[in-house]
Amino acid sequence: MSLRAIVFYLLAALILAATGLAVTRKNPVHAVVFLIFSFLGTAMLFFLLGAPFLAALQIIIYAGAIMILFLFVIMMLSVDEAESTGFALFRWMPSIVLGLLFLALSALAVLRESGSGALLKPAMATPRDFGRFVFEHYWLAVEIISFLLLLGLLAAVLVGRGKREKRVGPEGEGEEET
């Protein structure tokens, strides 16, 4: 088994572990952190398979923009932190271990010998060609996705405002907002 295959299978296992942890966490911030690890691992798989442009898009769009939007919505909804026991380091230990493993595998994949042959024949497309293809053939899907993201953000604003008004009360009675 080659070094590429070992790195591929380890990355795949770490992606599955990160995604499983993202689904099972009660704290939404922790779930988003694990989902970011999953997206970064997917980007490393793209890079390993000879698609660096897709890896960059995965990092910029999903691990960057979408996850920041998720964190923004979570913070705006002011989700209370789940009750936890123990030292804070132990709560973050799975994230730390997964992060270090992803960092080691990423360094191994990037710094591997350049003489090793690619398993797949790389397809060349410039970002201009890719953008032209997407917006010529899938323009409606792009518009629908952007509209859904806008609706999600507006819903989060309305839910957050509703919680704030509920705490203060209609006539200013009740708990004061901090």
N, C-alpha and C positions, 0 to 999 in steps of 0.2 A: 504494500500500500504506500503510495507516495505521500510526501509532505502536504501537497495540495489537498489530497483526499482526506487526510487526517484533520487539517484545518477546516475543511468544508463540513465534515461531520460534527466536529466540536462546535462550530458556529451554529449549525442547525440545532444541536441539542441545547445550546445556550438560548437560542431564540425561543424554542419551545418552553424552556424553564421560565424565561422572562415573561412570556405571554401568559403562561399559567399563573405566575405570581401576580400579574396585572389583573387578571380576572378574579382572583380570590382575595384581594386586599379589600379591607373595609374602608380604609382611609383613601379618599380619592386622589390625594396628592401622591401617595405612594404608588397607587395604580398607574398614574401618569408617568412617574419615573420609570417604572418597569416597562411600560409601553414604549417609552423613548429608547430604552435598551433594545427592545425588540426591533424597532425601526432601524437603529444603528447596526444591529446584526444583519438585518436584511440588506442594508446598503453594503456591508462588507461582503456578503454573498454575491451581490451584483458585481462588485469590484473583482472578486476572486474569479468569477466566471467570464471576465473580460468585457464588462459593460460599465466603464467608469462614469459615463454620462448619467446612466440610470442611478448609479450609486450617489452621485452628487445631487440629482433630483430628489432621491429618497431622503437624503439628509436635509436639504433645503426646505422641501415642501412638507414632508411628514414629521421628521424629527424636529424641525425648526418651527415652521409657521403653524401647522395644525396643533402641535402639542402646546405651543405658547397660547393659542386660542383656547384650548381645553383648560390650561392653568388659569387663564384670565377669567373664564366662566366660573371655574370652581372658586376662585378668590372673590369674585363678584357676588356669588350666591352665599358667601360667608358660611361655608360648610364647616360645622364644628369638627374639631379633630376627634377621632374615635378614642374612646377610653383605652389607655394602654398602661401596662405595668412594666416595670423594669427600667433600666437605664436607656437613655436615648440611643446610645451606640448600638445596643442589641436590636433595636427596632430597625435600624438602617443597615445592619450587617448583611442581609441578602443583597441589598443594592450595592454595597461596597464590594462584595465578593464578585457579583456579576460584572460590575464595572471594571474591576481589575482583570478578570478573565477576558472580557471583550477587548480591553486595551492590549493585553498580551497577544491575543490572536490577531488583532488588527496589525500590530507591529510585525508579527511573523508573516502575515500575508503581504504586507507592503514591502518588507525588507527581504523577502525570499530571493533566491538566486534568479537572476534575469534569464539564465540559460534554459530554465524549465519551460517546456512548450505548453501553450494554451490548449485546454481540452476542447474548447469550442472555437470555431472560426469567427473572429470578431466581425461584426457588421459596422460599417462606418456611416455615420450620419452627423451632420453638423447641427448645432442647436437651432440654426435658422431653418434647416430642412425639417427638423422635428417640430418646431413651432408652426411652420407652414402646414405640415401634415395634420397636426392636431386641430388647428383652427379652421382648416378647410373641410375636414371630414367629421370632426366631433365638436363643432362649435356649440351645438345645442346642449350637449352634455356638460360642457364647460360652463355655460350660462346657468344651467339648472343647478349645478354644484355650487356655484357662487351665490345663487339665490337662496339655496338651502342653508349655507353658512350664514348669510345675512339674517335669515329668519331665526336661526338658532341663537345668534347673538342678541337679536331683539327680544326673543323669549326670555333669555337670561336676564336682560335688563328689566323687563317687566316683572319677572319673578322676584328679582332682588329688590325692586322698588316696593312690591307688594309686602315683602317681609318687613321692610323698613317702616312702612305705614302701619302695619299690624302691631309692631312693637310700640310705636308712639301712640296709636289710637286715633280715632277720628276727631276727637275734641282736644287732643293734646294730653290726654290722661294716660297713665300707664308708665312703663319704663321709658326713661329718656334715652335717646340715641347718643352713642358715643362716637 
